[in-house]
Amino acid sequence: MTAVAKPHVFAKFIDKPILKEDGRLVYALLNAFALAGHRVFLFDNVNYREVGPLGPMIYSIDGVQATTAEPPTSEDTFYLFDREDARLAGREWKKKIEVKFDVFSNYAWARYRGYEPVVMPYPMHPWNYGNDLQGRLQAARNQERKMRIFFSGDTKGYKRNRIFYPSAKLTRVQIIDTILQAGSPDTTLVADKETLDDVLHGIYRKQCVIVDMSKVFVEDWLNNLGKAEFFICPPGYVMPMCHNTVEAIAVGTIPIINYPEWFRPSLRHLETCIAFDDEADLLLKVAFVLQMDAGDVARMRRNVIDYYRQHLDPVVFAREVEAKRQRKVTVLMITDRCVVTSAPKLNRNSILIRDEPSEERGGIGILLSTVLRDRRAP
């Protein structure tokens, strides 16, 4: 049977916000559709090589082609944009996909009308895509685990928290300092290559291993991340969401995390993560993980791999957009800028963390959903 050709994607971005974060936002969008088998044409009205250090990678995505020409016909093409070009607005497109960033808003009206936006899953870092991704992920998942708990990442400057719902988040510096200052004999601080090599390639350590990135760098990231059973996933520099959590889940390394609700659906404690709250709870959870039964660890590893396949794989996102029946689809991306400008808006009805049925939610969200549902009932 001959496979049905997927619609081409014509992407044209106009406004500045989508060019932020060194080009990773544009990369994530185009890469998702390319991985899903679409041929993507990026209108070259912007020199993406100059938007940041990740910009040049946009042009290297397999399946993405820069163009200075608009498609001669558009009925079988997806139009991907941040602000609709007035000259293109009147054309007939197979689907219009508008990119927005207000993930702290409610969107209850859109949900009622059947047009709820698609929240794009936060991606891995662009460095980790390409070059037989699925094969590399599978190899990382199948290798022998060398550590019970692992952390490696920058900490300099990671001191500010802007998120206080549902509770204030410990920053990356607070989390790592709390573990190190506890002085547990089960914690190993790695600050030289010899110790790092011993940890990554030696005998199994039922310990918490912290790598000081200012002194030693972990290469072959996905492969070496997959050598741990658990990964400490503290917040990023601006917002809680961080690439390393997605990368850990992708290789079957279970996240120890204080922002599980930022995933859709939420990560669940003892199912797809180990969730913690304050400093005392963090130390209790680390101690608990160090004593976990091997069978429970294996069960949770299977869960997180399944979670990645079902919810975080960029192809799943593209499929969800494809499956929308309406011709106009809104895609929401999780960005630093939204957190900086709109953090106080985050609440239990925000679309970012509203993944339970409307009947189980409170506040204006359930009120509006109930009223509108009753109004349209036969």
TAPEVEN-V18186 format. One record per residue. N is the residue number from 0. RES is the residue in three letters. PSI is psi in whole degrees, 0 to 359 (999 if undefined). OMEGA is omega in whole degrees, 0 to 359 (NA if undefined). D_LAST is the distance of its C-alpha to the last C-alpha in Angstrom with 2 decimals. Layout:
n | res | psi | omega | d_last
N | RES | PSI | OMEGA | D_LAST
N | RES | PSI | OMEGA | D_LAST
//
This chain:
n | res | psi | omega | d_last
0 | MET | 131 | 180 | 43.56
1 | THR | 130 | 180 | 43.74
2 | ALA | 141 | 178 | 41.55
3 | VAL | 128 | 180 | 39.16
4 | ALA | 137 | 179 | 40.43
5 | LYS | 151 | 177 | 38.25
6 | PRO | 145 | 171 | 37.54
7 | HIS | 157 | 175 | 40.21
8 | VAL | 124 | 174 | 39.44
9 | PHE | 117 | 184 | 40.97
10 | ALA | 127 | 175 | 41.32
11 | LYS | 118 | 182 | 42.54
12 | PHE | 140 | 188 | 42.68
13 | ILE | 318 | 187 | 43.82
14 | ASP | 165 | 186 | 43.51
15 | LYS | 325 | 186 | 45.75
16 | PRO | 323 | 183 | 43.43
17 | ILE | 346 | 179 | 42.77
18 | LEU | 357 | 181 | 46.55
19 | LYS | 179 | 178 | 47.06
20 | GLU | 40 | 171 | 47.92
21 | ASP | 17 | 179 | 50.77
22 | GLY | 0 | 185 | 48.59
23 | ARG | 336 | 180 | 46.63
24 | LEU | 312 | 177 | 43.19
25 | VAL | 318 | 179 | 43.83
26 | TYR | 312 | 184 | 45.47
27 | ALA | 317 | 181 | 42.52
28 | LEU | 307 | 184 | 40.04
29 | LEU | 322 | 180 | 42.31
30 | ASN | 321 | 180 | 43.51
31 | ALA | 313 | 181 | 40.04
32 | PHE | 325 | 178 | 39.27
33 | ALA | 318 | 178 | 42.82
34 | LEU | 329 | 180 | 42.63
35 | ALA | 2 | 174 | 39.46
36 | GLY | 5 | 177 | 41.52
37 | HIS | 145 | 169 | 40.75
38 | ARG | 123 | 189 | 43.70
39 | VAL | 127 | 177 | 43.49
40 | PHE | 116 | 181 | 45.26
41 | LEU | 117 | 180 | 45.94
42 | PHE | 126 | 191 | 46.91
43 | ASP | 52 | 175 | 50.23
44 | ASN | 353 | 178 | 49.95
45 | VAL | 139 | 173 | 50.77
46 | ASN | 95 | 185 | 53.70
47 | TYR | 345 | 176 | 51.88
48 | ARG | 343 | 184 | 55.27
49 | GLU | 1 | 182 | 55.81
50 | VAL | 348 | 180 | 52.59
51 | GLY | 175 | 184 | 53.98
52 | PRO | 339 | 179 | 55.68
53 | LEU | 350 | 182 | 52.63
54 | GLY | 314 | 180 | 52.19
55 | PRO | 335 | 181 | 54.66
56 | MET | 337 | 180 | 52.72
57 | ILE | 320 | 183 | 49.84
58 | TYR | 349 | 181 | 52.12
59 | SER | 359 | 179 | 53.01
60 | ILE | 126 | 178 | 49.53
61 | ASP | 120 | 181 | 49.74
62 | GLY | 356 | 178 | 47.43
63 | VAL | 133 | 181 | 47.46
64 | GLN | 128 | 175 | 49.53
65 | ALA | 144 | 181 | 50.43
66 | THR | 152 | 173 | 50.29
67 | THR | 10 | 181 | 51.15
68 | ALA | 138 | 174 | 49.34
69 | GLU | 152 | 183 | 45.73
70 | PRO | 136 | 181 | 44.26
71 | PRO | 325 | 173 | 45.15
72 | THR | 155 | 187 | 41.73
73 | SER | 359 | 185 | 38.54
74 | GLU | 333 | 180 | 35.80
75 | ASP | 28 | 184 | 36.41
76 | THR | 141 | 171 | 37.15
77 | PHE | 133 | 176 | 35.36
78 | TYR | 113 | 183 | 36.31
79 | LEU | 123 | 186 | 36.84
80 | PHE | 161 | 171 | 37.64
81 | ASP | 321 | 171 | 37.79
82 | ARG | 127 | 187 | 37.90
83 | GLU | 128 | 176 | 37.06
84 | ASP | 126 | 183 | 40.20
85 | ALA | 328 | 181 | 39.79
86 | ARG | 341 | 181 | 41.70
87 | LEU | 347 | 188 | 39.29
88 | ALA | 325 | 185 | 36.01
89 | GLY | 356 | 181 | 35.82
90 | ARG | 157 | 179 | 36.54
91 | GLU | 116 | 180 | 34.11
92 | TRP | 151 | 176 | 33.76
93 | LYS | 321 | 177 | 32.13
94 | LYS | 138 | 172 | 30.80
95 | LYS | 129 | 183 | 31.60
96 | ILE | 106 | 181 | 32.15
97 | GLU | 132 | 181 | 32.76
98 | VAL | 127 | 178 | 34.64
99 | LYS | 176 | 189 | 34.19
100 | PHE | 3 | 187 | 35.51
101 | ASP | 67 | 183 | 33.50
102 | VAL | 353 | 177 | 32.47
103 | PHE | 358 | 179 | 32.56
104 | SER | 171 | 187 | 29.60
105 | ASN | 307 | 183 | 26.07
106 | TYR | 29 | 179 | 23.91
107 | ALA | 321 | 179 | 20.70
108 | TRP | 317 | 180 | 19.30
109 | ALA | 323 | 180 | 20.35
110 | ARG | 317 | 180 | 18.72
111 | TYR | 319 | 183 | 15.30
112 | ARG | 357 | 179 | 15.82
113 | GLY | 16 | 182 | 17.12
114 | TYR | 33 | 181 | 20.69
115 | GLU | 135 | 181 | 22.24
116 | PRO | 160 | 173 | 26.01
117 | VAL | 120 | 175 | 28.20
118 | VAL | 117 | 182 | 30.81
119 | MET | 128 | 178 | 34.00
120 | PRO | 141 | 178 | 35.85
121 | TYR | 135 | 187 | 39.17
122 | PRO | 173 | 165 | 41.85
123 | MET | 168 | 177 | 45.32
124 | HIS | 143 | 179 | 48.16
125 | PRO | 329 | 179 | 48.97
126 | TRP | 335 | 188 | 52.35
127 | ASN | 2 | 176 | 50.78
128 | TYR | 176 | 179 | 48.97
129 | GLY | 174 | 173 | 50.65
130 | ASN | 64 | 176 | 53.43
131 | ASP | 58 | 182 | 51.63
132 | LEU | 310 | 184 | 49.21
133 | GLN | 321 | 178 | 47.70
134 | GLY | 320 | 180 | 51.20
135 | ARG | 321 | 177 | 52.36
136 | LEU | 316 | 180 | 49.40
137 | GLN | 319 | 179 | 49.99
138 | ALA | 320 | 179 | 53.69
139 | ALA | 324 | 180 | 53.07
140 | ARG | 327 | 188 | 50.74
141 | ASN | 351 | 186 | 53.26
142 | GLN | 169 | 180 | 56.38
143 | GLU | 132 | 179 | 58.17
144 | ARG | 137 | 185 | 57.01
145 | LYS | 344 | 184 | 59.88
146 | MET | 149 | 174 | 58.42
147 | ARG | 310 | 181 | 56.07
148 | ILE | 140 | 185 | 54.95
149 | PHE | 145 | 166 | 55.57
150 | PHE | 135 | 171 | 55.22
151 | SER | 128 | 180 | 56.63
152 | GLY | 166 | 177 | 55.70
153 | ASP | 148 | 174 | 56.80
154 | THR | 340 | 183 | 56.94
155 | LYS | 121 | 178 | 58.93
156 | GLY | 351 | 182 | 56.87
157 | TYR | 64 | 189 | 53.77
158 | LYS | 351 | 188 | 53.97
159 | ARG | 136 | 176 | 51.10
160 | ASN | 131 | 178 | 47.68
161 | ARG | 354 | 187 | 44.90
162 | ILE | 127 | 182 | 42.00
163 | PHE | 10 | 175 | 41.54
164 | TYR | 137 | 356 | 37.99
165 | PRO | 351 | 173 | 37.31
166 | SER | 162 | 180 | 41.09
167 | ALA | 139 | 181 | 44.11
168 | LYS | 134 | 169 | 45.19
169 | LEU | 140 | 177 | 48.75
170 | THR | 170 | 179 | 50.33
171 | ARG | 316 | 180 | 52.04
172 | VAL | 315 | 180 | 55.44
173 | GLN | 318 | 183 | 54.51
174 | ILE | 310 | 182 | 53.21
175 | ILE | 319 | 179 | 56.23
176 | ASP | 321 | 179 | 58.71
177 | THR | 316 | 180 | 57.26
178 | ILE | 316 | 182 | 57.84
179 | LEU | 319 | 183 | 61.29
180 | GLN | 343 | 176 | 62.49
181 | ALA | 337 | 175 | 61.61
182 | GLY | 29 | 181 | 64.63
183 | SER | 138 | 175 | 63.40
184 | PRO | 348 | 178 | 65.81
185 | ASP | 3 | 180 | 62.77
186 | THR | 130 | 178 | 62.17
187 | THR | 124 | 176 | 64.09
188 | LEU | 122 | 183 | 64.38
189 | VAL | 122 | 182 | 65.22
190 | ALA | 13 | 177 | 67.26
191 | ASP | 158 | 186 | 69.38
192 | LYS | 325 | 181 | 69.00
193 | GLU | 315 | 179 | 71.06
194 | THR | 322 | 178 | 68.81
195 | LEU | 315 | 179 | 65.70
196 | ASP | 322 | 179 | 67.11
197 | ASP | 320 | 180 | 67.94
198 | VAL | 316 | 186 | 64.41
199 | LEU | 334 | 187 | 62.75
200 | HIS | 358 | 182 | 65.21
201 | GLY | 204 | 180 | 66.89
202 | ILE | 162 | 182 | 66.08
203 | TYR | 136 | 177 | 62.75
204 | ARG | 120 | 175 | 62.50
205 | LYS | 65 | 186 | 60.28
206 | GLN | 173 | 171 | 60.30
207 | CYS | 115 | 185 | 58.46
208 | VAL | 120 | 180 | 59.93
209 | ILE | 120 | 179 | 59.67
210 | VAL | 123 | 176 | 61.00
211 | ASP | 100 | 185 | 62.47
212 | MET | 343 | 178 | 61.38
213 | SER | 345 | 182 | 63.97
214 | LYS | 334 | 182 | 66.68
215 | VAL | 139 | 186 | 65.37
216 | PHE | 136 | 177 | 62.67
217 | VAL | 111 | 179 | 60.56
218 | GLU | 174 | 179 | 60.67
219 | ASP | 59 | 196 | 58.58
220 | TRP | 306 | 184 | 55.67
221 | LEU | 318 | 181 | 53.02
222 | ASN | 314 | 182 | 55.66
223 | ASN | 329 | 173 | 57.24
224 | LEU | 325 | 180 | 53.95
225 | GLY | 357 | 177 | 53.19
226 | LYS | 1 | 178 | 56.34
227 | ALA | 151 | 176 | 54.70
228 | GLU | 325 | 179 | 52.35
229 | PHE | 150 | 176 | 50.78
230 | PHE | 131 | 176 | 50.73
231 | ILE | 123 | 187 | 50.63
232 | CYS | 75 | 178 | 47.98
233 | PRO | 166 | 181 | 48.61
234 | PRO | 162 | 176 | 46.87
235 | GLY | 194 | 186 | 48.02
236 | TYR | 318 | 184 | 50.03
237 | VAL | 320 | 185 | 47.24
238 | MET | 166 | 178 | 44.08
239 | PRO | 314 | 186 | 43.38
240 | MET | 136 | 185 | 42.18
241 | CYS | 146 | 181 | 45.20
242 | HIS | 323 | 188 | 46.03
243 | ASN | 336 | 176 | 48.12
244 | THR | 315 | 179 | 45.20
245 | VAL | 319 | 180 | 43.46
246 | GLU | 322 | 177 | 46.84
247 | ALA | 311 | 180 | 47.47
248 | ILE | 321 | 183 | 44.17
249 | ALA | 326 | 182 | 44.86
250 | VAL | 9 | 176 | 48.14
251 | GLY | 20 | 176 | 46.97
252 | THR | 124 | 192 | 48.60
253 | ILE | 127 | 181 | 46.53
254 | PRO | 137 | 167 | 45.82
255 | ILE | 112 | 201 | 47.02
256 | ILE | 151 | 176 | 44.80
257 | ASN | 16 | 174 | 43.68
258 | TYR | 51 | 183 | 40.62
259 | PRO | 336 | 182 | 38.47
260 | GLU | 349 | 179 | 35.22
261 | TRP | 353 | 176 | 35.99
262 | PHE | 150 | 179 | 35.14
263 | ARG | 114 | 352 | 31.67
264 | PRO | 164 | 182 | 31.04
265 | SER | 144 | 168 | 33.53
266 | LEU | 143 | 185 | 36.79
267 | ARG | 131 | 180 | 37.10
268 | HIS | 132 | 180 | 40.29
269 | LEU | 3 | 174 | 42.30
270 | GLU | 302 | 181 | 39.95
271 | THR | 7 | 177 | 40.23
272 | CYS | 171 | 164 | 42.44
273 | ILE | 113 | 184 | 44.65
274 | ALA | 139 | 178 | 43.18
275 | PHE | 167 | 183 | 45.45
276 | ASP | 273 | 183 | 45.37
277 | ASP | 187 | 184 | 48.70
278 | GLU | 317 | 181 | 52.32
279 | ALA | 318 | 179 | 52.90
280 | ASP | 323 | 178 | 49.77
281 | LEU | 312 | 181 | 50.79
282 | LEU | 323 | 177 | 54.18
283 | LEU | 319 | 182 | 52.69
284 | LYS | 322 | 177 | 50.36
285 | VAL | 315 | 178 | 53.26
286 | ALA | 320 | 179 | 55.36
287 | PHE | 315 | 181 | 52.57
288 | VAL | 322 | 181 | 52.14
289 | LEU | 339 | 181 | 55.89
290 | GLN | 5 | 183 | 55.81
291 | MET | 146 | 177 | 52.70
292 | ASP | 141 | 182 | 53.11
293 | ALA | 325 | 178 | 53.48
294 | GLY | 320 | 177 | 50.80
295 | ASP | 322 | 178 | 48.23
296 | VAL | 315 | 180 | 49.30
297 | ALA | 320 | 179 | 48.89
298 | ARG | 314 | 180 | 45.40
299 | MET | 326 | 178 | 44.31
300 | ARG | 316 | 178 | 46.01
301 | ARG | 321 | 180 | 43.95
302 | ASN | 316 | 184 | 40.78
303 | VAL | 326 | 176 | 41.63
304 | ILE | 317 | 177 | 42.59
305 | ASP | 321 | 180 | 39.25
306 | TYR | 316 | 178 | 37.53
307 | TYR | 312 | 183 | 39.44
308 | ARG | 324 | 185 | 38.60
309 | GLN | 334 | 190 | 34.86
310 | HIS | 335 | 187 | 34.37
311 | LEU | 342 | 177 | 37.52
312 | ASP | 126 | 181 | 38.92
313 | PRO | 331 | 179 | 38.59
314 | VAL | 324 | 178 | 37.65
315 | VAL | 319 | 177 | 34.45
316 | PHE | 311 | 180 | 33.51
317 | ALA | 320 | 178 | 34.28
318 | ARG | 321 | 180 | 32.23
319 | GLU | 319 | 177 | 29.16
320 | VAL | 316 | 179 | 29.63
321 | GLU | 321 | 187 | 30.16
322 | ALA | 346 | 179 | 26.98
323 | LYS | 131 | 184 | 24.72
324 | ARG | 330 | 182 | 22.79
325 | GLN | 157 | 181 | 23.10
326 | ARG | 338 | 180 | 26.45
327 | LYS | 118 | 182 | 27.00
328 | VAL | 135 | 174 | 27.39
329 | THR | 130 | 176 | 28.72
330 | VAL | 130 | 179 | 31.24
331 | LEU | 133 | 178 | 32.46
332 | MET | 143 | 178 | 35.99
333 | ILE | 117 | 186 | 37.58
334 | THR | 158 | 175 | 40.69
335 | ASP | 319 | 186 | 43.55
336 | ARG | 320 | 178 | 42.87
337 | CYS | 319 | 180 | 39.42
338 | VAL | 316 | 182 | 40.99
339 | VAL | 319 | 186 | 43.89
340 | THR | 337 | 191 | 41.88
341 | SER | 14 | 184 | 38.67
342 | ALA | 321 | 180 | 39.43
343 | PRO | 342 | 181 | 38.59
344 | LYS | 344 | 184 | 34.94
345 | LEU | 127 | 177 | 34.42
346 | ASN | 184 | 188 | 32.18
347 | ARG | 345 | 178 | 29.78
348 | ASN | 0 | 178 | 26.87
349 | SER | 138 | 184 | 29.00
350 | ILE | 333 | 180 | 27.70
351 | LEU | 318 | 187 | 31.13
352 | ILE | 11 | 181 | 30.77
353 | ARG | 81 | 182 | 27.04
354 | ASP | 7 | 176 | 26.74
355 | GLU | 162 | 180 | 25.05
356 | PRO | 149 | 184 | 21.31
357 | SER | 329 | 182 | 19.64
358 | GLU | 339 | 183 | 19.18
359 | GLU | 0 | 180 | 22.97
360 | ARG | 160 | 178 | 23.80
361 | GLY | 189 | 173 | 24.78
362 | GLY | 201 | 185 | 25.39
363 | ILE | 331 | 181 | 23.52
364 | GLY | 310 | 181 | 21.97
365 | ILE | 325 | 179 | 19.94
366 | LEU | 311 | 181 | 19.25
367 | LEU | 316 | 181 | 17.92
368 | SER | 318 | 182 | 15.91
369 | THR | 315 | 181 | 14.30
370 | VAL | 313 | 183 | 13.63
371 | LEU | 323 | 179 | 12.19
372 | ARG | 317 | 179 | 9.99
373 | ASP | 326 | 183 | 8.62
374 | ARG | 327 | 183 | 8.45
375 | ARG | 359 | 180 | 6.43
376 | ALA | 142 | 181 | 3.83
377 | PRO | 999 | NA | 0.00
//
